[in-house]
Amino acid sequence: MKTDPIVQELVDSYGNWMQKESKRPCGGAAGMTRELYPYNSIFSPIQINRLTIKNRVVMAPMGNLDMCEETGRPSNKMIQYFLARAKGGVGLITTGLIPISHGIDPTVTEMGQLSYFPRIDRSRTVFAGWRDLAQGCHSYGNRIFIQLTAGLGRVGSPECLINSAKFPVSASINPNFYISAIPCMPISDGKLRRIIKNAGQAAADAQFAGIDGVYLHGHEGYLLEQLSNRAFNRRKLGKYADWQRFGVDMVRDIRHRAGPHFPIMYRIDLSLALNETYGEEGMQEKALKKFKNGRSIAETLDYMENLVKAGVDIFDVDLGCYDNWWLPHPPAGMPAGCFLDISKFAKEHFARKNIRSNAGIPVPIVAVGKLGYPDLAEQALRDGKCDMVMLGRPLLADPEWCSKAYRGEVEKIRPCIGCQEGCINEFVDGGHPQCAVNPRSGNEDILPERPAKPDLKKRIGVVGAGPAGMSFALEALKQGHQVELIEKTGELGGKMISGAVPKIKYDFGNYLQYLRNGIGAAKADKNFKLLLNTAADIPWLKGQNYDALVFANGTLNLEPRFEGAEKMRSLQATDLLVNPELLQNAKKVVIIGGGVVGCETAYCLRYEHGCEVTIVEMLPYLMDGACTANRAYLLYYMKKAGVTIHNCAKVLGFEQGGVKVNLNISKTKPNPYNCWQPILPKNIENPLAKKPGPENRNETIPADLAVFAMGGRADLAPFLEAQAAHAAPEIYNIGDSFAGGKVLEATRAAYNLACKI
């Protein structure tokens, strides 16, 4: 099994980067600094074919799924979503996936021939939406490319097997990504020729609708890559046994239909990085073992040269696929600028060979991967590591990223926290793309940029200065209300304070600082008052005569009681993170609870403090509900660092020097380190899944310290007491004190209430 030393070094480094150079400019704990302002490289024009783009920022194809009408026509929701980024100053916008294989790939079409994907192939009824979108972008001086996909293939939902009695398709017989026991059937050459023809027609239609270029998704293991990568394409017969042929033919057909000057962009990974990720042992897994012979970097570069000859004008490049999903979807823990070495490698190769497009100009290389820090993006361009930078989640967090960076208002840029709860998990669960820190993202059609001011200005008391409380206070202040933010401790942030401690949570720390900056600026407003170290009991609140009270006081930690508790030193994970000196000299730590907090704490203790760590979790899966990329990243690098994980396990009690547990040892228990497959949504039944058997044994795990990470429960008492006491004419409860959740729920509730109160 071959591996690439360049890829291997990068994959290995993504787990322990914080141990080496946590402040290095192109990775590590990037902050929202403005040392390189003015950003003359970011805000310089660039030519793609004959098209001039006003700056070097590309909006990544951040899924417009479930944002279209059921016919596939772009809806007002989708149009306003993109126009908000256009207004914010992005040079080039790219749409999310637009399949051109309806009727061929059964995973892209819903029952009743409906679609959660926007379409450009259905009929003339969809064209109006595309024309409105293109014209809207142009009115702000932006360009827009439509991203076309040949289909999903093996990474599409296998529900088509139940709903329409059709197997998913792929280049060869490949296991489905979601349920590996379901095979994907080889797609015929005839159907592939139809997809190529559809690509040409879609490009011609897009050009006619006023769209500025097409963008082919040849990455992440989608159907185009399944045909153009030997890991997935093991065909022996037919023209598309040549793994380069399908992609090259598609580009040629687009160039034929759209003419010589219509820009073509191509998304590609220089390597799937599967061999380098999982090694010889891991690639023996049933879900992976067919994929050992992926394209090498040299083969990918050769393929890219042939794509340029066929008509491609520009590439964006990175690593990975669905089966190591944290690579193409880098979560909070990945270093900033994680793929700059990859874009630099491709750019230097093209420069060395003097490769030029059909238009006779150099082929721009776009860098991707956590580049939402203006200084980092500017430095990458100045150093020649790329020609453009692609921002996805940073533009969902703040559509005005470009405008603020251009003005040098970097501290006002709302940072992405890398949670991927709104931008990915939301539509996986049946919603549409949103953002944890920006409630308007994906809701621009229903939440106006400037909400109507209320006729009656109120005096509002806000209890709790966590993310919900701070967000509400700042928005209510904008609405003209008189706001008093009340916090029982001396510090702003609530549970965010502990959440921002691990070095891999530097994005979270940036957001906490952003909120604190907002509160700091609000202090100059005569309508705002910050009351720290203030216990807001009911008599005190009644005495303030507020017009409205908003409770955002968070959760209470669960306090488990185990037999022998006096024999083992124990702490709450949140307390340990805030006060790492509480670790004392403990070297062997058992973490009870395998949710996100438990796993992040385990990662921190292992990588930053060198502890021997064991996680005990009762459920079959750790971090159930977290984004696949985020949980897979933590699972993979915890295993690599030797963190022991026991799922389907129960803590029985403590003894001197150990934690007594009951472990499930059945062969059908899920592999706790499985990071190559997602957890299916709860409403999707997997009839082939095996349940854990009853086999178990008792064991004592050596430990110096037990850490509780069992979550919390909403602290409803203050709200209910205030309600019973009629402490104010209006009383509300938001954030974790309503129901324990994530930043997404907190900020969404805060914004909606602030606009309506």
N, C-alpha and C positions, 0 to 999 in steps of 0.2 A: 504494500500500500504506500503510494507516494505522498509526500508532504512537501510543502514549500517553506523554506526557512524564514522568508520574509513574513508570510502569513502566520506561521507558527509563533514567531516572536511577538507579533501584534496581538494575537488571540491570548497568549499567555500573559501579556502585559496588562490586559484590560481588567484583570482581577486584583492586581496588587500595585497599580500605578501610584496609589496614595502613599505607599511605603518609600517610594523613590524620590520623586520631585513633585510634591503636591502643589507647587506654585509655578511650574514651568509654563511658558507662554502658550504652547500649543497642546495643552492637556493639563490635567490636574484641576485644582480648585479655582476655576475661573470666577472672577467677580465682574460686576458691572462697572468697570472703570472707564475712564476717558483719557488715558495718557497719550493716545495717538491722534487725538482730535486736532485739526479737522480730518475727516476720513476721505481724503482725496482719491484713494484707490477704490473704495467702495462706490463712491459717487462719480465715477468716470464712465463714459459710454463704452459700448462694445458692439462689434458687428457680428451677426450670425447670418451667413449667406449675404443677402443684400439688406437685411433688416438691422436697423440700429436700435439697441436697447439703451435706455437713458442711464442706467446704473448697473452695478454688478450683482444685484440681489435677485434671486429667483425664489418665488414661492413654491415650495415642494408640493407634490400632488397629495395634499392632505384630504383624504377620502370625502367626496361629496355624496356618499351613500345615504339613502333614505332622505335625500334633500330634493328629490325630483318628484314630479307627479307620477302616478302609477303607470302612465303611458311611457315614461322615460323622458318627458319634456322637462328641461330645467325649470324649476319652480321659482317663485319670487324669493323663497327662503334661500335657495342656492345662489341666485343672482346677487342678493344683498350680501351674502356671506363673502363672495369674491370681491364685490365692489368695495366693501369695507377695507380690504387689503390693498385694492387699487388706489383708493383715496389716501391710504397711509404711505404711499410712495414707492411700492415695490416696482422694480423694473420689468420683470417678466413673471406672469402668473401662469401656473400650470394647473389644469384640472385634475381631479382624481380619476380613477379607472372608468373608462367607457368601453365596454365589451363590443366586439364586432363579430361575435360568434354565437349570437342567439339562434337557437334551432340546431346548433352543432355541439356546443358544450352545454350539457343540461344543467350545470351548476350555476349558470349566470341568469337563468330565467325562473321566475317564481310560478306557482300554480296560477292558472288562468291567463297565462302569457303576460303576467305583470312583471314589474322589475323594480328592484330597489337601487339599481344602477341607472344613472342618466343614459339616454340613448341618442344616437345620431343616425341610426340605421332603420328606424321603425317605419316612418313615413314623413311626409312634409309637415305633419302636425307638430313635430318636435323642433323644426327649424326656427320658429319664432323665438323660443327661449334662448337658443344659441346666438341668434342675431342680437337680441337684447343684451346678453352678457358681453358679447364682443364690443358692441357700441358703447356700453357703460364703461368698460375698461379703457377704451380709447379716449373717452372724454376726460380721463385723468392722466393721459399720456403714457399709459401702460400698454404692454403687449401681452397676449394670452395664447398659449398653446393648449391644444386638447390632447389628453393622454389616452391613447388607444391601447387596448389589450386584446391579444388573440384569444384570451379566455383564462379561466382559473385552473382547469385541469385537475390534477391531484390535490391542489390546495383549495379546491372548492368544496362546499358543503355536500356531504354524501346523502343529504335528505332527498335528493333527486331519485335515489333508489327506491325510497318509500313512496314519494309523492307522484312520481311519473314512471316508475318501474324501469328507469334507465341508469346504467352504471356511469359513474364519472369517467372521464376520458383522460388520456395522457399520451405521451410520445410512445411509450411502451407499456407493458404491464407493470404498474407501479402501485405501491400501497397508498391509500388515501391518507392524507396528513392527519385528519381528525380521528379516523377509525382505521387503523392500519390493517385490520382484518378484511376490510372492503377493498377489492382490487379496482384499479382504474384501467379501462380497456384501451388498447392502441387505437388512435384515431387514423382513419384512412387517408391516403394521399389525396383522394378526390375531395374530401372534406377540408383538408388543409389548403387546397387550391381555392376553395370557396372562401376561406378566411382571408387569404391573400387578396382575392378580388374585392372582398368586403373592405379591406384596409384601404385599397386604392379609392374605392367609392366614398368611404368615410372622409378621407383626406380631401377629395374633390368637394364634398358637401361642406366640410368645415371651411375650406377656402372660400367657397361661395357665400357662406354665412358671415364672413368677415373675420374669422379666426386667423391668427397670424402664423401658425405653424402646427405641426403634429409632433407628438412625443410618444415614442413606443416603449412600452413596459416590458423590457427583456430581462427582468431581474427577479429576485426573491423566489424563484421556482415557479412562477406563473407559466402558463402554457407556452408562451414564446420561448422562455428559457428551457422548459422541458424538451422542446424540439432542438434547442441550440446548445445543449450541454450534454456531454457523453454520460454524465451521472444518471440522467433520466432517459436519454435517447439511446436505446440499445437495438435499434432497428437494423436488420440485416439486408432487407430488400427495399426497393423503391428509391426514388430520388431523394427522399428526406431521411434516408439512412446517413446521408452526408449531413452532419450536425450543423454545418454553417448554412446550408442551402435555404432553409425555410426563412430565416431572418433576412438573408440577402435578397431573396426573391420578393419578400414583402416590401423592403425598402425600394427595390427597383420598380415595383408596381405603383407605389405611392409617388415616386419621382416621375413616372410616366404619366400618371393621371393629374398631378398637381403642377407639373412643369419644373423647370430648372431652378427657380428662385424661391420656392416655397420651403421654408426651413423644416428640417427633420432632426429631431432630438432623440437620443436613445439612452435609456436607463440600463446600466449593466453592473454586475459585480465582477471584479477581477478574479475572484475565487469564491466558490461556495463555502470554503473553509471548513467543510465537514470533517475531512480527515484530520485536520489540524485541531479541530475542536474536541473530537471524541476519541481520537487515537485508535489503535488496532482493536482494543477490547470493546470500546463503545460502538465502533462500526459493525460489530457482530449483532447488535440489536436488530430484531426482526424488522422494525420500522425503518432502519437505516442501511442495512447491509448491502442493498442493491446499488447504493449511491457512492461507492468508493472511488470511482474513476471520473471525478469531475474535471472540468477544464483547468489546466494549469494557467498561471498568469501569462506565460509565453503564448499559449494557445488563445487566450482571451485577447491579447494584444493583436495577434494575427487576425482574429475574427473582426476586431474593431477596424483594422486597416481595410479589410474587404468590405465592411459596412460603409466606410467612407467612400470607397470606389463606387459603391452602389448608389450613394447619395446622402449619407448621414452628414450633418453639419456640426453637431455638438453632442457631447456625452456628459452624463454625470455618473460617477463611479464610487463604489464602496465594496463591502464584503458581505457574504452570508446569504441566508435564505430562510424560509419558514422554519426549517428544522433546527436552526440556531438563531431564533427570531430576535434575540437581543442585539445581534450584530446590525442588521439593517434597520432595527427600531431601537436605537440605543437608549436605555432607560436612565434613571437618575444616577445610577452608580458608575456609568461609563465616563471616561475622561472627556473633557471638552476638546473639540477638534480631533476626535478619535480616528478619523479617516484621512487626515491631511497627508500622511505618508503615502497613502494609496493614490490620491489625486496627483501628488507630486510625481510619483512613479510613472503614471500614465502620461502626464504632461511632458516629462523629460524624454520619454520614449518617442512621443510624436515630434518633439523638437529635434531630437537626435536624427530621426529619419526624414525630417523635413516633410512631414505628411500634411497635405493641404486638401481642403474640400474641393468639390466640383466648382465652387465659386472662386477658387484660386487663393483662398486665404487660410490662415491657420485654423485648426479645429479647436474651439474652446473646450476646456475640461472644467467641469463644475464640481466643486468639493461639497460634501454633505457631512452631517454628523455633529450635532451639538455645537453649532457655530453662531449661536445667538448672543455672543458677547462682542460688541463692536470692536474693541481693541484686538481681539483674537482674529476676527474676520479680516480686519484691515491688515494685520501683520501677515496673514496667510497670502493675501494678494500681493503685498509688497515683496514678500520673499519668493514670489513666483511659484508657489505650491499649487496654484489653481488660477483660473481666469474669472470664475464667478463663484459666489457662495450661495448655497441653497438653504433656505430657512423654512421649516414646516411649523413645528409646535411653537417656536418663538413668535410667529406671526398670528397664531391663534391666541396666544397669551396677550399679545399687544399688536393689533393691526397697524399701529402707528410707529412701529419699530424704526422704519426707515426715516420718517419725518423727524422723530426725536433724535436719532443718531446724527442726522444731517445738521440739526440745530445744536448738537452737543449736549442735549438734555438726557444723558445716559441714565442718570439716577431716577428719571421718571419712567424709564422703560419697565413695564411690568414683566418680570422674568417668568419663564416656564419653569415648573418644578420637576419635570421629567416623570410624573406619575402615570401618564398615559391613560388616566381614568376617563377623561372626557373625549379626547381625540380618537381613542381606539376602543376602549371598553364600552363606551356608550353605544356605538353602533353594533358592536358584537352582541350586545344585549338587546338589540332591536330599536335603538334610538338613532340619532344622527350625530355627527361630530359636534362636540362642544369643547369647553376648556374649563379645567378646575379653577383657574384663577381669573378667568374672564367670563362672567355670566352672559355677556352679549354674544359671545362667539357661537355661531350657528343659530342664534336667535335674533339676528339683526332685523329680521322682518317684523318681529313682534315687540322688541324692546328698543325704543328709539334712542338715538345717540344722545339726545338732550331731552330727557323726560319732562313732561309738563310740570311746572312749578305748582305746588299746592296752594289753594287760596288761603288756608289757615296754617300759619307757621306755629309749630308746637315746641314745647320744652320736653326733651326726651332724655330719660335716664337709661343708659346701656350698662347692664351688669355683666362683666366679663370681657377681658381684652385679649381673647384669642382671635383666630382668623375671622370667625363670624362677627364678633363684637367690633373689632377694628374695621372690618369691611363695611358693616352697617353704619358705624359712626361717620366714616368718611363720605359715604354716599348720602346719608341723611343731611350732613352738613352742606353738601353741594345743593341740596334741595331747599336750603334756606332755613332749616330748623335749628333750634338751639339745642346742642347735644352735650351731655356730660357722660364721659366714659369712665366707668367705675371698676377698678381692679383691686382685688383683695391683697395681691402681692405687690412687690415693688418693681415688677418687670412685665413688659408687654410680650405677648406671644402665646400664653397658655401651653397646650401640649406641643405646639410648634417648637418650643424651646428645646425640649428633649429630642424631637424629631430631626432637628438640624445639627445635632452633635456629631454623628458619624461623618467622617470625611467624604464618604460617597454621597452624602446628602447636601453637598455644597449648593445645589440648585435650590433646595428648600431653604437653606440659610440666606440665599439671595432674596428670596421672596419675603422671608421674615423681615429682612432689612428694608425692603421696599415698603412694607406696611408700616414699619417703625418710622421710616422717612416721611410717610404720609401723615402720621400722627404728629411727628415733630413739626412739620410745616403747618398743621392745623392749629397748633398752639398760638399762632399769631392771629387767629380769627377770634373776634370778640364773642362769637356764638359757640365757641368750643371750650370745654374745660376737661382736663384730665385729672382724675382723682385716683392716685396710686395708694397702696397700703390702706385701703378703705374697706371696711367690712359693711356690706350693704344689707343689714338686717331689715326686717319688715317695719319696725317702728321708725327707723331712720329714713327708709324710703317713703313712708307715708308722710313724714314731716317735710319732705322736699317739695311736695305738691307738683309732681311731674304731670304733664298732660298724657304722657305715654311712658310705659316701661318695657324695655326689651331685654329679656334674659338670654344670655349667651354664655352661661357659666360652665359649660363643658360636662365632662363625665367624672364618675367616681371609679377609681381602680377596683377591680374585683379583688377581694381579700380572702383567698382560699385558706381553709383550715385543714391541715394534714396531721395525722398521728405522728408524734415525735417531733413536732415543730421546734421544740426547745433544743433539739439536738443538732440543728442545722441553721447556720446563719443564712438569712434570706432577705431579698430586696425586691422592690418593684423595678422593672426594666427602665421605666421613665425616670425614676430617682437615680438609678445607677448612671444613666447616660448624662444627666445634668451634673452629677457629682461623681466623676470617675474615681476620685480618691476613696470612695466607699468600697471599691474593689479590694483595697488593702493588698494583701499578699496572696490572694486567691489565684490559683493556677488552673484548677479543674472546676468548671462552671457547668451546671445543668440549667438550661432554660426551659421553663414549663410553659408551653404555648408556642405554636408554630405559625402564628399569623405574621403579618408584615413587621410589626414591632419586634416580635421575638426573633425573626430571621435577621433583621437589620442589626439588632443587638448582638446576635451570634457572630455575624460578619465583622462587626466592629471589634468585639472582644478577641476574635481570632487574628484578624489582620493588624489591628492597631495595638493590641495589648499582649499578643502572643499566648493567650489562654487556650487550654484544651477544652473544647466546647461540645456539649451534647444537647440536642433539642428533643423534647418529648412532646408529641402532639397526639391528641385523641382521634382526630379525624383522619380519613385516608389520605387527604392532600394537604400540603402546607400552603399557606397564603391563598387559600381558595377564594376567588373573587378578585384577586389582583390581576393586572394586565399580564398576559402570557410572557411578554418580553421581560418585564420587571421581575416576576417570580423565577423565570428560567435563569436569568442572570445570577441571581442570588444562589439558587440551587447549584448551578454549575460551579461557581467559584467557591462555594462552601465545601463542596465535595473535593475540589482540587486542593483545598487547604486542610482537609482532614477533619472537618466538622462532622460529627456523628449525628444522624437523624433517625429517630424512631417515630414512625407514624403508626396509627391504630394502637397507640400505647396509652397507658393510664398510670398516673402517679398514685402509689398506695400510701406512701408516708416517708418519713425521714428516719435515719439512724445516724449515729456518730460517724462522720466521714462518708456518708453515702445517701443516695436517693433510691428508695425502693419503688420499682415499677413492674407493671404487668405488660409484657410485650407480645403482640401478635406475631407468630412465626410461620403463618400459613404461606404456601407458595403462591397463592392467588392475591396476596396483599399487594397493592400498588407499589411500584418502585418509588421510594420517596425522592430519589434524585432524578426522576424522569423530567428532563428539560427539553426534550425534542418533540413532545406532543402537548397540546393544550388540554385544559380541563373543559369538558363540554358544558355549554350553558345548561342551567338546571331544567329548562323546559325541553331539552333535547334528550331523548332516551337512547341509550346505546344498548341494544338487545344482546350484543356480543360481549359486553363487559362481564367479567367474573367478579363475584363478591368475595371479600376476604373470608377465609375459613375460620373455624373456631379455635384452631390450635394456638396455644399460648404458653408462656412460661414466666415465672417471676425472676427478677434479677435485681441486683443492687449496683447502681452506677456510682463509682467513686466521685466525690465532689467536695470542694471546699466551700462552695457557695451555690445557693439555689436562687434563680432569678425568675420572678413571676412576670409573664407576658401574656396574660389571659384575657386581655381586653378590659373594657369598662362598661358601665351602664349609665344611661342618661341620668343626670342629677335633676330630677323633676321637682324636688321639694321646694326650692326657692320660688319657682314660678307658681306652683300650686298654692303655697302659703300666701303669696302676694295676691293671687286671684281670690282666695277665700277672704282675705282682709280688705279687698277693694282698695289696694294700695295706690291705684291710679285709674283714671277713666278707661284707658286702653292698656292692655297687658298682652305681650307676645312672648313666644319662646322659640328660639331658632338654634341651629347648629347642633352640637353634640348634646346640649342639655335637652333638646327635643328628642333626638335619636342619635346614638353613636354612629358616626359616619366618617366621611373623608372631607378634604378641603373643598371638593366639588360641591357637596351638599351645603356646606357652610356658606360659601360665597354666593351660591345661587339664591339661597333663602335670604341672605343679607341684602342682596341687591334688589330682589323683587319686593321685599318689605319696605326698603328705603324709598323705592319709587312710588309706593302706594299709600304709605302711612299718612 
